[in-house]
Amino acid sequence: MGVFQTRKYPSSASSGTFAAKYRALMARQPFLVFGLPFMAIIVAGSFILTPATAIRYEKHDRRVRQMTRDEELGVGKAGRRVDMKDEYYRLAAKDIDNWEQRRVERLPGEHDGIL
């Protein structure tokens, strides 16, 4: 049985094409032909995408903003107006030392946690 040659010779028709020139240049200087353009695209992409990302987060910040303390207390329109001093004194007037611990009733078939 014959032995096949390991070295391939390019045909004369494909020696003048762009692909053949690119392959030859890639074999001689792979970083300049492949690595440098790849890294340039990555760096340029980061500079291009930074403003787009900033626009996205600015839009989100306009939609979701932090509420003031008065707005938090007035979220429930049906509720009464809340004042922190009144709430403090109302809680202080209750007898918080006299209380009883009660278990919550479970639904039928639900485990109650008693061993």
WOSULRA-V587092 format. One record per backbone hydrogen bond with DSSP energy under -1.0 kcal/mol. CO is the residue of the C=O (numbers start at 1). NH is the residue of the N-H. Records with the same first field share a line. If there is no record, write none. Layout:
CO=NH / NH
This chain:
17=21
18=22
19=23
20=24
21=25
22=26
23=27
24=28
25=29
29=33
30=34 / 35
31=36
34=38
35=39
36=40
37=41
38=42
39=43
40=44
41=45
42=46
43=47
44=48
45=49
46=50
49=53
50=54
51=55
52=56
53=57
54=58
55=59
56=60
57=61
58=62
59=63
60=64
68=72
69=73
70=74
72=75
83=87
84=88
85=89
86=90
87=91
88=92
89=93
94=96
107=110
